[in-house]
Amino acid sequence: MASKKQETRKRNLGRLDHVARKADRVAFPAEFGRRYVIYVDTEEEFDWTQPQRRDATGTSHMRYLPEFQKMAESHGASPCYLVDWPIIDTPSSAEVINQLLAGGHSSVGTQLHPWVNPPFEEEVNAHNSYVCNLPVELQRAKLHALTDRIEQVTGKRPEVYRAGRYGIGQHTAELLVEAGYKVDTSIRPYFDYSADGGPSFLKHNPWPSWAGPDGSLIELPLSVAYVGRMRGVGAALSRYSSKKAVAISALSRSGLLSRVALTPEDMPEAEVRQAIDALLADGQVYLSISFHSPSVAPGHTPYVRNSAELSLFYDWWDIVLNHLHRHGVKPASVEDVIAAAWASRG
C-alpha cells in the first residue's frame, strides 16, 4: 500500500507550478545543435499602468506586425505567435495572423488572458487575471473556447500555450494535455508574481523539461539568466528576493548581479548578449526570446513609446540575432523543437 508521501508525490508529478526534477529535463539529440525560438505574446492593447479591463480590446497595432515578420525572416527565424481572444476574434487582426501563417515561416499558439476571454463568469481583478486562480471548470471552459476559436479561424489546432501573466497553477498541465497541447511556455524563471496572487518562479530554472500527468507535455521556459561577477549565486539569491529586495537591487546597480530575460522590452542588448553567453556556458541548447506584439507600434507599451524607440527596438533585434548567429545558435520553429524533443525519447 502506497504511503501518504508517495500518494502526494504521484499527485504532484508533472505539475507546472512545481520545480521539475533533473531527471525530467529534455535531452535534445546532438544534431539539434544550439537553437532559438522567437515567441510573440500577440495580444490586445491596454494601459499597462491601470488594472485590467474587459473592454480594452484594441488591436490596431496588428497592421505593423508583418514588418516584424519580415525582419525575423531576414534572419531565418520562424516566430510563434501566441494569440489571445481579442486578436483571433477581431476580423482585421485575425486576417493578419492568417497572412503570416500563409507565408510558411511562422506558427500559431495560444495565450490566455482570462479577463477578455469568454466565458465571462468571474469578477475582473488582479487575482482573477491569473487564470490559475479561477475555478478549474472555468479554466477549462476558457481554454477550450480560445483553442477552438483559433482552430476555426486559422484551420490549425494550436499546440503551444502560454498563460497570460504567466498564470500557471495546479491544474494547468492536466488541462493542457486534455486539450491536446504539446508545449507550455509559461514559466519565467527567477521572477515572482505572488504579490497579487500570481505564481512564484524563484526556484524554477530555464531548462526545458517533460511535464504533465503522463509526462507528454514539454515545458519550454522563457530564457532568463543572471549576469555579473556574482552570477553563480544569482539563482540561490533569487529565492529570497522578496525578503532581500533592497540588497539585490544594490547588487544590480553595482553591476555585480543582474537578472536578464531574453526580450527587447526593458532589457539592454549588451546585457542580453551577456545573458546569452551565460546560458550557453551553462550548457543550454534551447533559447527563448519573447516580447508583446503591441511593441511593434509606438504608444502601446512602456517599451516603445515613440518612433525613436521603435527604431531602437529593431536595432536590438539585429544586434542580438547576429550575436546568436556568431555563436552558432540557429533559428528554429517551435515545431522543430517539439520534433527534436520527441526524437530524444527514441
Secondary structure per residue as TSV (DSSP state, phi and psi in degrees):
chain	resnum	aa	ss	phi	psi
A	1	M	-	360.0	131.1
A	2	A	-	-68.3	141.4
A	3	S	-	-74.6	165.5
A	4	K	H	-61.0	-38.2
A	5	K	H	-64.6	-40.7
A	6	Q	H	-66.3	-39.5
A	7	E	H	-64.7	-40.7
A	8	T	H	-64.4	-43.1
A	9	R	H	-61.2	-40.2
A	10	K	H	-65.0	-41.5
A	11	R	H	-65.9	-35.3
A	12	N	H	-83.5	-12.7
A	13	L	T	-60.0	127.5
A	14	G	T	83.4	2.1
A	15	R	-	-71.6	136.5
A	16	L	T	-73.8	-24.2
A	17	D	T	-83.4	1.1
A	18	H	S	-107.1	145.7
A	19	V	-	-65.9	130.1
A	20	A	-	-67.5	147.0
A	21	R	-	-75.5	152.3
A	22	K	G	-58.4	-33.2
A	23	A	G	-65.4	-18.4
A	24	D	G	-96.9	3.1
A	25	R	B	-66.3	144.0
A	26	V	-	-74.1	128.3
A	27	A	-	-104.9	90.7
A	28	F	-	-64.9	144.1
A	29	P	-	-65.5	155.7
A	30	A	G	-56.7	-36.4
A	31	E	G	-68.7	-13.3
A	32	F	G	-64.8	-34.6
A	33	G	-	70.1	-147.1
A	34	R	E	-110.1	127.2
A	35	R	E	-136.0	156.5
A	36	Y	E	-132.3	151.9
A	37	V	E	-127.1	138.8
A	38	I	E	-98.9	127.1
A	39	Y	E	-114.0	134.0
A	40	V	E	-115.2	114.0
A	41	D	E	-72.7	93.2
A	42	T	E	-90.0	103.2
A	43	E	-	-143.3	171.6
A	44	E	-	-71.1	166.2
A	45	E	B	-91.3	136.1
A	46	F	-	-154.3	164.9
A	47	D	-	-79.4	112.0
A	48	W	T	-66.7	-16.3
A	49	T	T	-92.2	-4.3
A	50	Q	S	-117.1	162.1
A	51	P	-	-62.5	160.1
A	52	Q	-	-62.2	145.9
A	53	R	-	-132.6	140.7
A	54	R	T	-72.7	-22.1
A	55	D	T	-97.2	4.8
A	56	A	-	-90.8	90.9
A	57	T	-	-132.8	23.2
A	58	G	B	-64.6	145.3
A	59	T	-	-135.6	26.0
A	60	S	G	-62.3	-26.3
A	61	H	G	-67.2	-16.8
A	62	M	G	-61.7	-25.0
A	63	R	G	-68.3	-14.4
A	64	Y	G	-94.0	-7.4
A	65	L	H	-65.4	-35.1
A	66	P	H	-57.6	-28.5
A	67	E	H	-65.0	-41.5
A	68	F	H	-64.2	-42.4
A	69	Q	H	-59.6	-40.9
A	70	K	H	-61.3	-42.2
A	71	M	H	-63.4	-46.1
A	72	A	H	-59.8	-44.3
A	73	E	H	-64.3	-31.0
A	74	S	H	-63.9	-21.3
A	75	H	T	-100.8	5.5
A	76	G	T	81.4	11.0
A	77	A	-	-86.9	153.2
A	78	S	-	-126.4	89.2
A	79	P	-	-63.6	152.3
A	80	C	E	-106.8	117.3
A	81	Y	E	-92.3	110.3
A	82	L	E	-91.2	97.4
A	83	V	E	-95.1	144.9
A	84	D	-	-108.6	-176.1
A	85	W	H	-60.8	-50.6
A	86	P	H	-58.2	-33.3
A	87	I	H	-68.3	-51.0
A	88	I	H	-78.2	-20.4
A	89	D	H	-96.5	-1.2
A	90	T	S	-101.0	117.6
A	91	P	H	-52.8	-42.6
A	92	S	H	-67.3	-40.9
A	93	S	H	-76.5	-33.8
A	94	A	H	-63.7	-35.4
A	95	E	H	-63.6	-38.6
A	96	V	H	-62.1	-45.3
A	97	I	H	-59.0	-44.7
A	98	N	H	-65.1	-36.0
A	99	Q	H	-64.6	-42.0
A	100	L	H	-65.3	-41.8
A	101	L	H	-65.4	-35.9
A	102	A	H	-64.2	-24.1
A	103	G	T	-71.4	-15.8
A	104	G	T	81.0	7.0
A	105	H	S	-124.9	37.1
A	106	S	-	-158.6	166.0
A	107	S	E	-130.8	160.8
A	108	V	E	-117.4	137.0
A	109	G	E	-134.7	-167.2
A	110	T	E	-119.5	137.7
A	111	Q	E	-130.7	124.4
A	112	L	E	-105.7	109.1
A	113	H	-	-98.5	101.7
A	114	P	G	-61.1	-30.2
A	115	W	G	-71.3	-17.4
A	116	V	G	-119.5	14.3
A	117	N	S	-115.8	118.0
A	118	P	S	-68.1	161.8
A	119	P	S	-73.0	147.1
A	120	F	-	-98.0	92.2
A	121	E	-	-117.9	-16.7
A	122	E	S	-101.4	158.5
A	123	E	-	-71.4	143.7
A	124	V	-	-86.0	113.4
A	125	N	S	-158.0	173.8
A	126	A	T	-60.2	-44.2
A	127	H	G	-59.6	-44.6
A	128	N	G	-78.8	-6.7
A	129	S	G	-72.3	-15.5
A	130	Y	S	-93.7	110.0
A	131	V	G	-57.5	-27.3
A	132	C	G	-64.3	-16.7
A	133	N	G	-87.7	-6.3
A	134	L	S	-84.0	159.6
A	135	P	-	-54.6	142.9
A	136	V	H	-58.4	-35.1
A	137	E	H	-68.4	-32.4
A	138	L	H	-73.7	-37.0
A	139	Q	H	-57.1	-47.3
A	140	R	H	-62.2	-44.5
A	141	A	H	-63.7	-42.4
A	142	K	H	-66.6	-42.6
A	143	L	H	-61.8	-45.6
A	144	H	H	-69.9	-35.3
A	145	A	H	-60.9	-45.9
A	146	L	H	-70.3	-44.1
A	147	T	H	-60.0	-46.4
A	148	D	H	-64.7	-38.4
A	149	R	H	-66.7	-41.3
A	150	I	H	-61.3	-43.4
A	151	E	H	-64.7	-39.8
A	152	Q	H	-62.4	-41.5
A	153	V	H	-81.2	-38.9
A	154	T	H	-102.0	-17.7
A	155	G	S	78.7	6.4
A	156	K	-	-121.8	128.3
A	157	R	-	-79.2	116.4
A	158	P	-	-66.6	143.2
A	159	E	-	-122.4	-1.4
A	160	V	E	-122.0	133.2
A	161	Y	E	-129.0	142.9
A	162	R	E	-136.1	129.1
A	163	A	E	-76.2	132.1
A	164	G	G	-57.5	138.0
A	165	R	G	60.1	19.6
A	166	Y	G	60.9	30.4
A	167	G	-	-80.7	68.4
A	168	I	-	-95.2	155.2
A	169	G	-	-153.1	-156.7
A	170	Q	T	-57.1	-38.5
A	171	H	T	-101.5	-3.4
A	172	T	H	-57.2	-50.2
A	173	A	H	-60.0	-46.3
A	174	E	H	-66.7	-35.9
A	175	L	H	-67.0	-39.0
A	176	L	H	-66.6	-45.0
A	177	V	H	-62.3	-42.4
A	178	E	H	-58.4	-37.3
A	179	A	T	-86.4	0.4
A	180	G	T	92.2	14.5
A	181	Y	-	-78.6	146.9
A	182	K	-	-105.2	-22.1
A	183	V	E	-137.5	138.6
A	184	D	E	-114.0	141.4
A	185	T	-	-136.9	52.6
A	186	S	-	-105.5	-14.4
A	187	I	-	-80.6	125.0
A	188	R	-	-114.5	90.2
A	189	P	T	-54.7	143.8
A	190	Y	T	72.4	5.7
A	191	F	-	-105.6	153.2
A	192	D	B	-130.5	119.9
A	193	Y	-	-115.3	21.1
A	194	S	G	-78.4	-12.7
A	195	A	G	-59.7	-34.6
A	196	D	G	-119.1	27.7
A	197	G	T	104.9	1.5
A	198	G	-	-87.8	-179.3
A	199	P	-	-78.7	159.0
A	200	S	B	-108.9	129.9
A	201	F	-	-111.7	22.4
A	202	L	T	-61.8	-29.6
A	203	K	T	-97.7	-3.1
A	204	H	-	-82.1	164.6
A	205	N	-	-134.0	169.8
A	206	P	S	-85.3	13.4
A	207	W	-	-80.2	127.8
A	208	P	-	-58.9	144.6
A	209	S	E	-150.5	162.8
A	210	W	E	-86.9	139.6
A	211	A	E	-144.2	-171.4
A	212	G	S	90.5	159.0
A	213	P	T	-60.8	-26.4
A	214	D	T	-112.7	10.1
A	215	G	S	71.4	19.9
A	216	S	-	-102.4	-3.3
A	217	L	E	-94.5	132.6
A	218	I	E	-96.4	122.9
A	219	E	E	-94.4	118.4
A	220	L	-	-113.8	91.0
A	221	P	-	-65.2	159.4
A	222	L	-	-66.6	145.2
A	223	S	-	-84.2	123.4
A	224	V	E	-139.8	141.3
A	225	A	E	-143.5	156.9
A	226	Y	E	-94.9	138.3
A	227	V	E	-126.7	163.2
A	228	G	S	112.4	171.7
A	229	R	T	-65.9	-19.6
A	230	M	T	-105.9	20.1
A	231	R	G	-61.2	-24.7
A	232	G	G	-63.5	-23.5
A	233	V	G	-107.5	6.4
A	234	G	H	-59.7	-48.0
A	235	A	H	-60.9	-40.1
A	236	A	H	-67.6	-42.6
A	237	L	H	-66.8	-32.5
A	238	S	H	-60.8	-26.9
A	239	R	T	-66.2	-18.8
A	240	Y	T	-114.4	17.1
A	241	S	T	-62.9	-32.9
A	242	S	T	-66.4	-27.8
A	243	K	T	-93.2	-25.3
A	244	K	S	-124.9	39.3
A	245	A	H	-59.9	-38.1
A	246	V	H	-64.6	-44.0
A	247	A	H	-64.8	-43.3
A	248	I	H	-68.3	-36.7
A	249	S	H	-62.3	-39.1
A	250	A	H	-65.6	-39.2
A	251	L	H	-63.0	-39.5
A	252	S	H	-64.7	-44.4
A	253	R	H	-64.5	-31.2
A	254	S	H	-79.1	-12.7
A	255	G	T	85.3	4.0
A	256	L	S	-76.3	-31.3
A	257	L	-	-156.8	122.9
A	258	S	E	-135.4	139.0
A	259	R	E	-92.3	122.2
A	260	V	E	-127.1	123.1
A	261	A	E	-96.8	148.7
A	262	L	S	-81.5	88.7
A	263	T	-	-156.1	147.0
A	264	P	S	-79.1	-3.0
A	265	E	S	-93.6	102.8
A	266	D	S	71.2	14.6
A	267	M	-	-122.0	108.1
A	268	P	-	-59.5	143.9
A	269	E	H	-61.9	-32.7
A	270	A	H	-63.2	-42.3
A	271	E	H	-71.1	-35.9
A	272	V	H	-64.1	-39.1
A	273	R	H	-63.1	-38.4
A	274	Q	H	-63.9	-40.2
A	275	A	H	-65.0	-40.8
A	276	I	H	-59.8	-46.9
A	277	D	H	-60.2	-39.5
A	278	A	H	-67.0	-43.0
A	279	L	H	-63.6	-42.5
A	280	L	H	-66.3	-38.5
A	281	A	H	-64.6	-29.3
A	282	D	T	-77.8	-8.2
A	283	G	T	100.4	7.5
A	284	Q	-	-67.7	136.4
A	285	V	-	-115.1	-4.7
A	286	Y	E	-124.3	127.5
A	287	L	E	-123.8	145.5
A	288	S	E	-122.5	126.3
A	289	I	E	-116.8	131.2
A	290	S	E	-135.4	153.8
A	291	F	E	-161.1	172.2
A	292	H	E	-97.9	133.2
A	293	S	G	-57.3	-34.7
A	294	P	G	-59.8	-14.1
A	295	S	G	-71.8	-7.2
A	296	V	G	-79.3	-4.2
A	297	A	S	-134.8	141.2
A	298	P	T	-64.0	143.0
A	299	G	T	95.8	0.9
A	300	H	S	-106.3	-19.6
A	301	T	B	-133.4	162.1
A	302	P	T	-67.2	-11.5
A	303	Y	T	-91.8	-25.3
A	304	V	B	-134.1	91.2
A	305	R	-	-96.8	-16.6
A	306	N	S	-153.6	178.2
A	307	S	H	-66.1	-32.8
A	308	A	H	-64.3	-41.6
A	309	E	H	-71.4	-28.7
A	310	L	H	-66.4	-39.2
A	311	S	H	-62.7	-40.9
A	312	L	H	-65.7	-35.1
A	313	F	H	-57.7	-46.8
A	314	Y	H	-73.2	-32.1
A	315	D	H	-61.1	-40.7
A	316	W	H	-55.9	-46.1
A	317	W	H	-62.8	-45.1
A	318	D	H	-61.0	-44.4
A	319	I	H	-65.8	-47.6
A	320	V	H	-69.7	-43.6
A	321	L	H	-68.6	-34.0
A	322	N	H	-68.2	-35.3
A	323	H	H	-62.6	-43.6
A	324	L	H	-60.9	-43.4
A	325	H	H	-60.1	-42.5
A	326	R	H	-64.8	-25.6
A	327	H	T	-92.2	8.1
A	328	G	T	74.4	19.8
A	329	V	E	-93.5	113.5
A	330	K	E	-97.1	152.7
A	331	P	E	-69.9	152.0
A	332	A	-	-143.2	152.5
A	333	S	-	-83.4	160.5
A	334	V	H	-65.8	-27.5
A	335	E	H	-64.8	-36.5
A	336	D	H	-60.1	-41.8
A	337	V	H	-67.7	-42.9
A	338	I	H	-59.4	-47.5
A	339	A	H	-61.5	-42.0
A	340	A	H	-66.9	-38.5
A	341	A	H	-62.2	-45.3
A	342	W	H	-69.9	-32.2
A	343	A	H	-63.4	-29.7
A	344	S	T	-68.5	-17.7
A	345	R	T	-88.7	-5.4
A	346	G	-	81.8	360.0
